[in-house]
Amino acid sequence: EVQLQASGGGLVQAGGSLRLACATSGFSFDDFGIGWFRQAPGKEREGVSYIGSSDGSTYYANAVKGRFTISKDTAKNTVFLQMNSLKPEDTAVYYCHVAFFWGQGTQVTVSS
């Protein structure tokens, strides 16, 4: 059974940082790229960042480029999203995703 457990969200002031983690199990971690998405109230879910399987190539949405960094720990089957210089518009529920599976989401709230 594929499981994606997102954690690390919370309430932070603008300019602050959070580090999200997505702990995974139930599939071959090295064979799949993993993405982070977010959904703000009243908005559609959008892609934030992605890390590839074999070469670890990364992708960032323009809105977070230069502020967020995605990484992975293959020994722990975990993907991280380091979020710096957070803005109120980063407020959303953040989800990790692999293939057809979604984690349960973790709330990030950035106060101004």
Residue pairs with C-beta under 8 A, 6 or more apart in sequence:
1 26
2 24
2 25
2 26
2 27
2 98
2 99
2 101
3 23
3 24
3 25
3 26
4 22
4 23
4 24
4 96
4 97
4 98
4 101
4 102
4 103
4 104
5 22
5 23
5 24
5 103
5 104
6 20
6 21
6 22
6 94
6 95
6 96
6 103
6 104
6 105
6 106
7 20
7 21
7 22
7 23
7 106
8 18
8 19
8 20
8 21
8 81
8 106
9 18
9 20
9 93
9 94
9 106
9 107
9 108
9 109
10 18
10 107
10 108
10 109
11 109
11 110
11 111
12 18
12 86
12 108
12 109
12 110
12 111
13 110
13 111
14 86
14 87
14 88
14 110
14 111
14 112
15 85
15 86
16 86
16 110
17 82
17 83
17 84
17 85
17 86
18 83
18 86
18 108
19 80
19 81
19 82
19 83
20 36
20 80
20 81
20 83
20 94
20 96
20 106
20 108
21 78
21 79
21 80
21 81
22 34
22 36
22 78
22 79
22 80
22 81
22 96
22 103
23 76
23 77
23 78
24 34
24 77
24 78
24 79
24 96
24 98
25 77
27 98
27 99
29 72
29 74
29 77
30 53
30 54
30 74
31 53
32 53
32 98
32 99
33 50
33 51
33 52
33 53
33 98
34 50
34 51
34 72
34 79
34 96
34 97
34 98
35 47
35 48
35 49
35 50
35 51
35 96
35 97
35 98
36 47
36 48
36 49
36 50
36 70
36 79
36 81
36 94
36 95
36 96
36 97
37 45
37 46
37 47
37 48
37 94
37 95
37 96
37 97
38 45
38 46
38 48
38 90
38 92
38 93
38 94
38 95
38 108
39 45
39 46
39 92
39 93
39 95
39 105
40 89
40 91
40 92
40 93
43 92
45 95
46 61
47 59
47 61
48 60
48 61
48 64
48 68
48 81
48 94
49 58
49 59
49 60
49 61
49 64
49 68
49 70
49 81
50 58
50 59
50 70
51 57
51 58
51 59
51 70
51 71
51 72
51 79
52 58
56 72
58 70
60 68
60 70
63 89
64 83
64 90
67 83
67 84
67 85
67 86
68 81
68 82
68 83
68 84
69 81
69 82
69 84
70 79
70 80
70 81
70 82
71 79
71 80
71 82
72 78
72 79
72 80
73 79
73 80
79 96
81 94
83 90
83 108
86 108
86 110
87 110
88 110
88 111
88 112
89 110
90 108
90 110
91 108
91 109
91 110
92 108
93 105
93 106
93 107
93 108
94 105
94 106
94 107
94 108
95 102
95 103
95 104
95 105
96 102
96 103
97 103
